[in-house]
C-alpha cells in the first residue's frame, strides 16, 4: 500500500490535510464537524468481532496510525475550541 511505501505522504494527506480542514472550519466559524473514521485500519486484528469502541487501538499500517492521530487531533480541537 502507498501508506507503507511512503508514510510521509500518507501523513501529509490524512493528518495535515485534516488539520487544514479543521483550521478552515475555525476560520469560518463552522461549529460542527462530522467525521467518519475507519475501524478496520485502527483496530488491526480484533480480539472479538464485532470490535466496539473500547477495543484496543492497534493499527497495522501508517494509514491506520494517521487515522488514529487525526482522531486525537479532533478531540484536542474539540477540547480547545469547543
C-alpha positions as CSV (number, residue, x, y, z in Angstrom):
1,X,0.0,0.0,0.0
2,X,1.0,3.6,-0.6
3,X,1.0,4.4,3.1
4,X,3.7,1.7,3.7
5,X,5.8,2.8,0.7
6,X,5.6,6.5,1.6
7,X,4.4,7.1,5.2
8,X,5.3,10.8,4.9
9,X,2.9,11.3,2.0
10,X,0.2,9.4,3.9
11,X,0.6,11.7,6.9
12,X,0.6,14.8,4.7
13,X,-2.7,13.7,3.2
14,X,-4.5,12.2,6.2
15,X,-3.2,14.2,9.1
16,X,-2.0,17.5,7.8
17,X,-4.9,17.6,5.2
18,X,-7.4,17.0,8.1
19,X,-5.8,19.7,10.2
20,X,-6.2,22.1,7.2
21,X,-9.9,21.3,7.1
22,X,-10.2,21.9,10.9
23,X,-8.3,25.3,10.6
24,X,-10.7,26.3,7.8
25,X,-13.6,25.4,10.0
26,X,-12.3,27.5,12.8
27,X,-11.6,30.4,10.4
28,X,-15.1,30.2,9.0
29,X,-17.0,29.7,12.3
30,X,-18.1,26.2,11.5
31,X,-19.4,24.8,14.8
32,X,-19.9,21.1,13.9
33,X,-17.8,18.5,12.1
34,X,-18.9,15.0,11.3
35,X,-16.0,12.6,10.9
36,X,-16.4,9.1,9.7
37,X,-13.3,7.1,10.6
38,X,-12.3,3.6,9.5
39,X,-12.5,0.9,12.2
40,X,-10.5,-1.8,10.3
41,X,-7.5,0.4,9.9
42,X,-7.5,1.3,13.6
43,X,-8.1,-2.0,15.4
44,X,-5.9,-4.3,13.4
45,X,-6.9,-7.9,14.0
46,X,-9.8,-7.6,16.5
47,X,-9.9,-9.8,19.7
48,X,-13.6,-10.0,19.4
49,X,-16.0,-9.5,16.4
50,X,-17.6,-7.0,16.1
51,X,-15.0,-4.7,17.7
52,X,-16.6,-2.0,19.8
53,X,-15.2,1.5,20.7
54,X,-13.4,0.1,23.8
55,X,-11.3,-2.3,21.7
56,X,-7.6,-1.6,21.9
57,X,-6.2,0.5,19.0
58,X,-3.5,-1.4,17.1
59,X,-3.1,0.0,13.6
60,X,-1.3,-2.3,11.2
61,X,-0.1,0.4,8.8
62,X,0.9,4.1,8.6
63,X,-2.6,4.7,7.2
64,X,-4.2,3.4,10.4
65,X,-1.7,5.3,12.6
66,X,-2.6,8.5,10.7
67,X,-6.3,8.0,11.1
68,X,-5.8,7.5,14.8
69,X,-3.6,10.5,15.1
70,X,-6.3,12.7,13.3
71,X,-9.0,11.3,15.7
72,X,-6.8,12.6,18.6
73,X,-6.4,16.0,16.9
74,X,-10.2,16.1,16.5
75,X,-10.6,15.5,20.3
76,X,-8.0,18.1,21.1
77,X,-9.6,20.7,18.8
78,X,-13.0,20.0,20.5
79,X,-11.5,20.5,24.0
80,X,-9.5,23.6,22.9
81,X,-12.1,25.4,20.7
82,X,-15.4,23.8,21.7
